[in-house]
Amino acid sequence: MRAEIVAIGDELTSGQRLDTNSQWLSQELGNLGIAVGFHTTAADELDSLVDCLKIAADRADIVVVSGGLGPTADDLTREAFSLAFDRPLELDPESLAHIERRFASRGVTMPERNRVQAMFPAGCQVVPNPNGTAPGIDLTLERNGRTVRLFALPGVPIELKEMWTQTVKGAIGGTSAAPANLIRHYELKCFGVGESRLEEMLPDMIRRGREPQVGITVHQATITLRVTTNGKDDVECLAQAQPTLDEIRTILGPLVFGETGDELQDAVGRMLTAAGQTVACCESATAGLIALSLTESPAANASFAGGRITPSLQALSVYAGEASVGETAVVEQAASKVREEFGTDYGLAIGPIDESGAYSFAVADAKGVVSESSQTLGHPEIHRPRAAKQVLDLLRRRMMS
C-alpha cells in the first residue's frame, strides 16, 4: 500500500511557511505500515489542485490532503474534490449546526460565508473537527480498477492532528486494504569521515533493492544510516534489522557514536556521566556553540562546568598565557588553562580560523594534551557546527582510548 500527502497553500509554495504537517503525517502513516511515496505541495489555484488530486488518486491507495478547508475564496479543496472526482457539493446539516454552535459559544452569529464549510462532495463521510469550524472529508473511490481513499484535513496543525488521531487513523487502520505489517526505521549516527568515504566502507549496504534497505543522509557533518524494515510487530522488525545494524557497527567501529535521536553532545554526555567526569571549554571559531550544545543536551549539561569565548588569536593567547606564535601551541595551552580554571577532568579549546581556512583544536586531561588541525571554507553557519562536532568527537575518542 502506498500513500501520497498533498499540502495546499500559497504560503507553502512561496516559502513563507514550512510544511510540518506532511512530515508528521508521513511518520503517522509509517506507524500504520503504509509507505509514503509522494509529497506534493500545491498553491491555492483551482486547476492545479484538481490536477494534483487526480494524479494522487491514480498512483496512491491513500491520499491525505491538508489545507484549503477554510471559509474564504482561496480555500479551494472542497471545490477541487468536487471537480476532480465529479462529486457535486452537498450541504451537511449536522456540520452546519456544529459550525453555528461554535460561533454561538463565543456570542457571535455565524457569517454566511462559513456556510461553505458545511459543503461536502457527494458520497463522502464527514471527519469531525472538535477544535474548529472546518470539518474534514473522507472519500472512497473506485479508480482504474483500484480502491482509493482520500482524506482532506484543515491545515491548522492542532486541528489536523486531533482529527487524525480521533478519526482518520482508525479509519485507515480499520480498512480491509490496510497492511498488517509495521514499518520501522533504525538509525546509526556517525561522525569522522565524509559521506562518500563512508559509502565506500559499506559497498553492499547502500545499494538499492537491498533488504533491509539502508539509506544515508548528512546534516552538519553528521551522517545518519537508516535501516528500514517491516514486520507484523516491533519484535519482528528489530529482528530483521539487527544483523545489518551489527554489521555496520563492526565495519565502522568508533565512527558510530549513537542511534536514533542522538547527537555527538549526547554521546559525550553519557560517557562523562558514566565516568563521573566534567568538562569545560574555550572557544574561538565556534563562538560558544560547543558550550551551547553541551548545555542544551540533557545527557551532558550536568557534566559541563562552564566556558570562555576568545574571538581572536590574540584574545586566546592572552587567556592561555602562551606567547608562542604557533596557533596549535596556544590552543593546547588554552585547553589546559580552561581545565585548570574550572577544575574539570577535561578542557576543550578551539582556535580561530585563519585566512587559509585552517584551525586547531585540543583536549586536555590529566594525561596531557592532544590536538588536531582541520581546514574549512564557506559560511560560518556551515563550518561552525562541523568544527564544534570535531572538538566533541576528539573528546569522545580521547575518552574511549
C-alpha positions as CSV (number, residue, x, y, z in Angstrom):
1,M,0.0,0.0,0.0
2,R,1.3,3.4,-0.9
3,A,0.2,6.9,0.3
4,E,0.5,10.4,-1.0
5,I,0.4,13.6,1.0
6,V,-0.8,16.8,-0.6
7,A,-0.2,20.1,1.2
8,I,-2.2,23.1,-0.1
9,G,-1.5,26.8,0.3
10,D,0.3,29.8,-1.3
11,E,2.1,30.3,2.0
12,L,3.8,26.9,1.5
13,T,4.7,27.2,-2.2
14,S,6.0,30.8,-1.6
15,G,8.3,29.6,1.2
16,Q,6.7,31.8,3.8
17,R,5.7,28.8,5.9
18,L,7.3,25.4,6.5
19,D,5.1,22.4,5.8
20,T,5.4,20.5,9.1
21,N,2.1,18.7,8.6
22,S,3.4,16.5,5.8
23,Q,6.4,15.4,7.9
24,W,4.1,14.5,10.8
25,L,1.6,12.7,8.6
26,S,4.4,10.7,7.0
27,Q,5.5,9.4,10.4
28,E,2.0,8.6,11.4
29,L,1.4,6.7,8.1
30,G,4.6,4.8,8.6
31,N,3.5,3.7,12.0
32,L,0.4,2.2,10.3
33,G,2.7,0.3,8.0
34,I,1.9,2.5,5.0
35,A,4.8,3.8,2.9
36,V,4.5,7.4,1.7
37,G,5.6,7.5,-1.9
38,F,5.0,11.2,-2.7
39,H,4.8,14.6,-1.1
40,T,3.0,17.2,-3.3
41,T,2.7,20.9,-2.4
42,A,0.2,23.0,-4.4
43,A,-0.7,26.7,-4.5
44,D,-4.3,27.9,-4.0
45,E,-5.2,27.6,-7.7
46,L,-8.2,25.5,-8.6
47,D,-7.0,23.9,-11.9
48,S,-3.7,22.9,-10.3
49,L,-5.4,21.4,-7.3
50,V,-7.7,19.4,-9.5
51,D,-4.7,18.0,-11.4
52,C,-2.9,17.2,-8.2
53,L,-5.8,15.3,-6.8
54,K,-6.3,13.3,-10.0
55,I,-2.6,12.4,-10.2
56,A,-2.5,11.4,-6.5
57,A,-5.6,9.2,-6.8
58,D,-4.1,7.5,-9.9
59,R,-0.8,6.5,-8.1
60,A,-1.7,6.1,-4.4
61,D,-4.0,4.0,-2.3
62,I,-4.3,6.5,0.4
63,V,-4.3,10.3,-0.2
64,V,-4.2,12.8,2.7
65,V,-4.7,16.4,1.9
66,S,-4.0,19.3,4.3
67,G,-5.2,22.8,4.0
68,G,-7.8,24.7,1.9
69,L,-10.9,24.0,4.1
70,G,-11.4,27.5,5.4
71,P,-14.3,29.8,4.5
72,T,-12.5,32.3,2.3
73,A,-12.4,32.5,-1.5
74,D,-8.9,31.0,-1.7
75,D,-9.9,27.8,0.2
76,L,-10.5,25.6,-2.7
77,T,-10.1,22.0,-1.5
78,R,-13.8,21.2,-1.4
79,E,-14.3,22.5,-4.9
80,A,-11.2,20.7,-6.2
81,F,-12.5,17.4,-4.8
82,S,-15.9,18.0,-6.5
83,L,-14.4,18.8,-9.9
84,A,-11.7,16.2,-9.8
85,F,-14.0,13.3,-9.0
86,D,-17.3,14.5,-10.4
87,R,-19.0,14.8,-7.0
88,P,-21.3,17.7,-6.6
89,L,-21.1,19.6,-3.3
90,E,-23.9,19.0,-0.9
91,L,-24.8,20.7,2.4
92,D,-24.4,18.6,5.6
93,P,-26.9,19.9,8.1
94,E,-25.1,18.3,11.1
95,S,-21.9,20.0,10.2
96,L,-23.6,23.3,9.6
97,A,-25.2,23.1,13.1
98,H,-21.8,22.3,14.6
99,I,-20.3,25.4,13.0
100,E,-23.2,27.6,14.1
101,R,-22.7,26.3,17.7
102,R,-19.0,27.2,17.6
103,F,-19.8,30.8,16.8
104,A,-22.7,30.9,19.2
105,S,-20.4,29.8,22.0
106,R,-18.4,33.0,21.5
107,G,-21.6,35.1,21.4
108,V,-21.2,35.6,17.6
109,T,-23.6,35.0,14.7
110,M,-22.1,32.7,12.1
111,P,-21.1,34.7,8.9
112,E,-22.9,33.4,5.9
113,R,-19.5,32.7,4.2
114,N,-18.8,30.0,6.8
115,R,-21.8,28.0,5.4
116,V,-19.4,26.7,2.7
117,Q,-17.5,24.8,5.3
118,A,-20.6,22.5,5.7
119,M,-20.5,21.6,2.0
120,F,-19.1,18.2,1.1
121,P,-18.6,16.1,-2.1
122,A,-21.5,13.7,-2.6
123,G,-21.0,10.3,-1.1
124,C,-18.2,11.2,1.3
125,Q,-18.0,10.8,5.1
126,V,-17.5,13.8,7.3
127,V,-14.4,14.0,9.6
128,P,-15.5,15.9,12.7
129,N,-13.3,18.8,13.8
130,P,-13.7,19.3,17.6
131,N,-11.4,22.3,17.6
132,G,-12.5,24.4,14.7
133,T,-15.1,25.2,12.0
134,A,-13.5,23.1,9.2
135,P,-14.7,19.5,9.2
136,G,-12.7,17.1,7.0
137,I,-13.5,14.9,4.1
138,D,-13.3,11.1,3.8
139,L,-14.0,9.9,0.3
140,T,-13.6,6.4,-1.1
141,L,-13.4,5.9,-4.9
142,E,-13.1,3.1,-7.4
143,R,-10.5,4.3,-9.8
144,N,-8.9,2.3,-12.6
145,G,-9.9,-0.9,-11.0
146,R,-8.5,0.1,-7.6
147,T,-10.0,1.4,-4.4
148,V,-8.6,4.8,-3.4
149,R,-9.4,6.5,-0.1
150,L,-8.9,10.3,0.1
151,F,-8.9,12.4,3.2
152,A,-8.9,16.2,3.5
153,L,-8.0,17.9,6.8
154,P,-7.5,21.5,7.8
155,G,-4.0,23.0,7.7
156,V,-4.0,24.2,11.3
157,P,-1.7,21.6,12.9
158,I,-3.6,21.3,16.2
159,E,-6.9,20.6,14.3
160,L,-5.3,18.3,11.8
161,K,-3.5,16.2,14.5
162,E,-6.6,15.7,16.7
163,M,-8.8,14.8,13.7
164,W,-6.2,12.3,12.5
165,T,-5.9,10.8,16.0
166,Q,-9.6,10.7,16.7
167,T,-10.9,9.6,13.3
168,V,-8.6,9.2,10.3
169,K,-6.0,7.0,11.9
170,G,-8.7,4.4,13.0
171,A,-10.4,4.6,9.6
172,I,-7.2,3.8,7.7
173,G,-6.1,1.2,10.2
174,G,-9.5,-0.5,10.0
175,T,-9.8,-0.7,6.2
176,S,-9.5,-4.1,4.7
177,A,-6.8,-2.9,2.4
178,A,-4.6,-1.8,5.2
179,P,-1.5,-4.0,5.7
180,A,-0.9,-6.0,8.9
181,N,2.8,-5.1,8.8
182,L,4.5,-2.2,10.5
183,I,7.3,-0.1,9.0
184,R,10.2,0.7,11.4
185,H,13.3,2.8,10.9
186,Y,16.5,2.3,13.0
187,E,19.3,4.8,12.8
188,L,23.0,4.8,13.4
189,K,24.7,8.1,13.8
190,C,28.3,8.5,12.5
191,F,31.0,11.2,12.5
192,G,34.6,11.5,11.4
193,V,34.6,10.8,7.6
194,G,32.8,12.2,4.6
195,E,29.7,10.7,3.0
196,S,31.5,9.3,0.0
197,R,34.2,7.7,2.1
198,L,31.7,6.1,4.4
199,E,29.7,4.7,1.5
200,E,33.0,3.2,0.2
201,M,33.3,1.4,3.5
202,L,29.8,-0.1,3.1
203,P,29.7,-1.0,-0.6
204,D,27.0,-3.6,-0.3
205,M,24.9,-1.9,2.3
206,I,23.8,1.2,0.4
207,R,22.8,-0.4,-2.8
208,R,19.1,0.0,-3.9
209,G,16.9,-3.1,-3.6
210,R,18.8,-4.5,-0.6
211,E,16.7,-6.0,2.2
212,P,16.6,-4.4,4.7
213,Q,17.1,-1.1,2.9
214,V,19.9,1.2,4.2
215,G,19.7,4.9,3.5
216,I,22.3,7.5,4.1
217,T,21.8,11.2,4.8
218,V,24.1,14.0,6.1
219,H,23.3,17.0,8.2
220,Q,26.0,19.3,9.5
221,A,28.7,16.6,9.0
222,T,26.8,14.0,11.0
223,I,26.0,11.0,8.8
224,T,22.8,9.1,9.5
225,L,22.5,5.5,8.3
226,R,18.8,4.5,8.4
227,V,17.8,0.8,8.3
228,T,14.2,0.3,7.2
229,T,12.3,-2.9,7.9
230,N,8.7,-4.1,8.0
231,G,7.1,-6.9,10.0
232,K,4.0,-7.8,12.0
233,D,5.3,-6.2,15.2
234,D,8.3,-4.4,16.7
235,V,10.0,-7.6,17.7
236,E,10.0,-8.9,14.1
237,C,11.1,-5.6,12.7
238,L,14.0,-5.3,15.1
239,A,15.0,-8.9,14.4
240,Q,15.2,-8.2,10.7
241,A,17.3,-5.0,11.3
242,Q,19.6,-6.2,14.0
243,P,22.1,-8.2,11.8
244,T,22.5,-5.2,9.5
245,L,22.9,-2.8,12.4
246,D,25.5,-5.2,14.0
247,E,27.4,-5.5,10.7
248,I,27.5,-1.7,10.2
249,R,28.9,-1.2,13.7
250,T,31.6,-3.9,13.1
251,I,32.7,-2.3,9.9
252,L,32.6,1.4,11.0
253,G,33.8,0.8,14.6
254,P,34.3,4.1,16.5
255,L,32.8,6.2,13.7
256,V,29.4,5.2,15.0
257,F,28.6,7.3,18.1
258,G,24.9,6.8,18.6
259,E,21.5,5.7,17.5
260,T,18.1,7.3,16.6
261,G,17.8,10.9,18.0
262,D,21.4,11.0,19.3
263,E,23.8,13.9,18.7
264,L,27.5,14.0,19.5
265,Q,27.0,16.0,22.6
266,D,24.6,13.4,23.9
267,A,27.1,10.6,23.4
268,V,29.8,12.6,25.1
269,G,27.4,13.5,27.9
270,R,26.6,9.9,28.6
271,M,30.3,8.9,28.7
272,L,31.1,11.8,31.1
273,T,28.2,10.9,33.4
274,A,29.1,7.2,33.4
275,A,32.6,8.1,34.4
276,G,31.6,10.8,36.9
277,Q,33.7,13.4,35.0
278,T,33.3,17.0,33.9
279,V,34.4,19.3,31.1
280,A,34.9,23.0,30.3
281,C,35.7,24.7,27.0
282,C,37.4,27.7,25.5
283,E,36.1,28.7,22.0
284,S,37.2,31.0,19.2
285,A,36.0,29.6,15.8
286,T,32.8,28.1,17.2
287,A,31.7,31.3,19.1
288,G,30.1,29.4,22.0
289,L,28.5,26.6,20.0
290,I,30.2,23.9,22.0
291,A,29.0,25.3,25.3
292,L,25.5,25.7,23.9
293,S,25.3,22.1,22.6
294,L,26.6,20.7,26.0
295,T,24.2,23.0,27.9
296,E,21.1,22.1,25.9
297,S,21.8,18.3,26.0
298,P,20.0,16.6,28.9
299,A,22.7,14.0,28.8
300,A,25.6,16.5,29.0
301,N,24.5,19.6,30.9
302,A,25.2,18.3,34.4
303,S,28.8,17.5,33.3
304,F,29.5,20.9,31.8
305,A,31.2,23.3,34.2
306,G,31.5,26.4,32.0
307,G,33.5,28.0,29.3
308,R,35.2,31.0,27.8
309,I,34.9,32.7,24.4
310,T,38.0,34.3,22.9
311,P,37.1,35.8,19.5
312,S,40.7,36.2,18.2
313,L,44.1,34.5,18.4
314,Q,45.3,37.5,20.4
315,A,42.5,37.1,22.9
316,L,43.1,33.4,23.0
317,S,46.8,33.9,23.6
318,V,46.1,36.4,26.5
319,Y,43.8,33.9,28.1
320,A,46.2,31.0,27.6
321,G,49.2,32.9,28.8
322,E,51.1,31.5,25.8
323,A,53.5,33.7,23.9
324,S,54.2,31.2,21.1
325,V,53.3,32.4,17.6
326,G,52.0,28.9,16.7
327,E,48.3,28.6,17.0
328,T,48.3,25.0,17.9
329,A,50.5,25.6,20.9
330,V,48.2,28.4,22.0
331,V,45.2,26.2,21.6
332,E,46.8,23.4,23.6
333,Q,47.7,25.7,26.4
334,A,44.1,27.2,26.4
335,A,42.7,23.7,26.8
336,S,44.9,23.1,29.8
337,K,44.1,26.6,31.2
338,V,40.3,26.2,31.0
339,R,40.5,22.7,32.6
340,E,42.5,24.2,35.4
341,E,40.3,27.3,35.8
342,F,37.1,25.3,36.1
343,G,38.6,22.4,37.9
344,T,37.3,19.8,35.4
345,D,38.6,16.5,34.2
346,Y,38.7,17.7,30.6
347,G,39.4,21.0,28.9
348,L,38.4,21.7,25.3
349,A,39.8,24.5,23.2
350,I,39.4,25.6,19.5
351,G,41.3,28.5,17.9
352,P,40.1,31.0,15.3
353,I,40.0,30.2,11.6
354,D,42.9,31.8,9.8
355,E,42.8,33.3,6.3
356,S,43.5,30.0,4.6
357,G,40.6,28.3,6.5
358,A,42.8,26.4,8.9
359,Y,42.2,26.0,12.6
360,S,43.3,23.9,15.5
361,F,41.5,22.3,18.4
362,A,42.6,20.4,21.5
363,V,41.6,18.3,24.5
364,A,43.5,18.4,27.8
365,D,43.2,15.9,30.7
366,A,45.3,14.5,33.5
367,K,47.4,12.5,31.0
368,G,48.3,15.5,28.8
369,V,47.0,17.3,25.7
370,V,46.0,16.0,22.3
371,S,45.3,18.3,19.3
372,E,44.3,18.2,15.7
373,S,44.0,20.6,12.8
374,S,41.5,21.0,10.1
375,Q,40.6,23.1,7.1
376,T,37.3,24.7,6.1
377,L,35.8,27.0,3.6
378,G,32.4,28.6,3.4
379,H,29.9,30.3,5.5
380,P,30.2,30.3,9.3
381,E,26.7,28.7,9.6
382,I,28.2,25.7,7.7
383,H,31.7,25.4,9.3
384,R,30.9,26.3,12.9
385,P,28.6,23.2,13.6
386,R,31.1,21.0,11.9
387,A,34.0,22.4,13.9
388,A,32.1,22.1,17.2
389,K,31.5,18.5,16.5
390,Q,35.1,17.9,15.6
391,V,36.1,19.1,19.1
392,L,33.4,16.9,20.8
393,D,34.5,14.0,18.7
394,L,38.1,14.4,19.7
395,L,37.0,14.3,23.3
396,R,34.9,11.2,22.7
397,R,37.8,9.4,21.1
398,R,40.1,10.6,23.9
399,M,37.7,9.1,26.5
400,M,37.4,5.9,24.5
401,S,41.2,5.5,24.5
